[in-house]
């Protein structure tokens, strides 16, 4: 999932990094989704991301949905890796505020 795209200059065999990575297989996405559990998640991804394949976010979204998570997915066509710029500029203030408030609510 996140293993094969290390920043430039880092060796591929760094055990400190690779022990926290997952292979790009369905079971990995399901494992991460189970760890996230019911924590609300909003995934933003640039459709033209050259650093992290957009398919990773699509697969994670699907795994979270399958696990019953509270998840949203926003993909920005033509946007590269820095999708957060567009996400923060374009997100409707009330949606973002409501999402943040929901994160602060204690579980019942």
C-alpha positions in Angstrom: 0.0 0.0 0.0 2.5 2.6 1.1 5.7 0.7 0.8 7.3 1.2 -2.6 7.2 5.0 -2.7 9.8 6.1 -0.2 11.0 9.7 -0.4 14.1 10.3 -2.6 17.3 9.4 -0.9 15.9 6.8 1.5 16.9 3.2 1.0 14.2 0.7 0.3 15.3 -1.6 3.1 14.8 0.7 6.1 13.2 -1.6 8.7 11.9 1.3 10.8 9.8 2.5 7.8 8.9 -0.8 6.1 7.7 -2.4 9.3 4.9 0.2 9.3 3.9 -0.3 5.7 1.5 -2.7 4.1 1.6 -4.6 0.8 -0.9 -3.4 -1.8 -3.3 -6.4 -1.3 -7.0 -6.4 -0.2 -6.2 -7.9 3.1 -4.0 -5.0 4.0 -6.7 -2.5 3.4 -9.1 -4.5 5.5 -6.6 -4.7 8.3 -6.0 -0.9 8.3 -9.8 -0.3 8.1 -10.3 -2.6 11.1 -7.7 -0.6 13.1 -9.3 2.7 12.2 -12.7 1.3 13.4 -15.4 3.9 13.9 -13.1 6.9 13.8 -14.5 9.4 11.2 -12.3 9.7 8.2 -12.4 12.1 5.3 -10.0 11.1 2.5 -8.8 13.8 0.0 -6.7 12.8 -3.0 -5.5 14.5 -6.2 -6.6 12.6 -9.3 -3.2 13.3 -10.9 -1.0 12.5 -7.9 2.4 11.5 -9.0 3.6 10.6 -5.5 0.9 8.3 -4.1 -1.3 6.4 -6.6 -4.9 7.5 -6.3 -6.0 3.9 -6.4 -4.6 3.5 -2.8 -7.1 6.0 -1.5 -9.9 4.5 -3.6 -9.1 1.0 -2.1 -8.9 2.4 1.4 -12.2 4.2 1.0 -13.8 0.9 -0.2 -12.3 -1.1 2.7 -13.5 1.5 5.2 -17.0 1.5 3.7 -17.1 -2.3 3.8 -16.1 -2.2 7.5 -19.0 0.2 8.2 -16.8 3.2 8.9 -17.9 6.8 8.9 -15.9 7.8 5.8 -16.0 10.4 3.1 -13.9 10.5 -0.1 -13.1 13.5 -2.2 -11.0 13.2 -5.3 -9.8 16.3 -7.2 -9.4 15.6 -10.9 -6.2 17.1 -12.3 -4.7 17.8 -8.9 -1.3 16.4 -8.0 -0.1 15.3 -4.5 -1.0 18.5 -2.6 -4.7 17.9 -2.7 -5.0 19.4 0.8 -4.6 22.9 -0.7 -7.8 22.5 -2.8 -9.5 20.6 0.0 -9.0 23.4 2.5 -9.9 26.1 0.0 -12.9 24.5 -1.5 -14.5 22.5 1.4 -17.6 24.2 2.5 -17.0 25.7 5.9 -20.1 24.2 7.5 -19.2 20.7 6.3 -15.7 20.9 7.6 -16.8 22.4 10.9 -19.5 19.7 11.3 -17.0 17.0 10.6 -14.5 18.5 13.2 -17.3 18.8 15.8 -18.2 15.1 15.2 -14.7 14.2 15.9 -14.9 15.9 19.3 -18.1 14.2 20.4 -17.7 11.5 23.0 -18.8 8.0 22.1 -21.9 6.8 23.8 
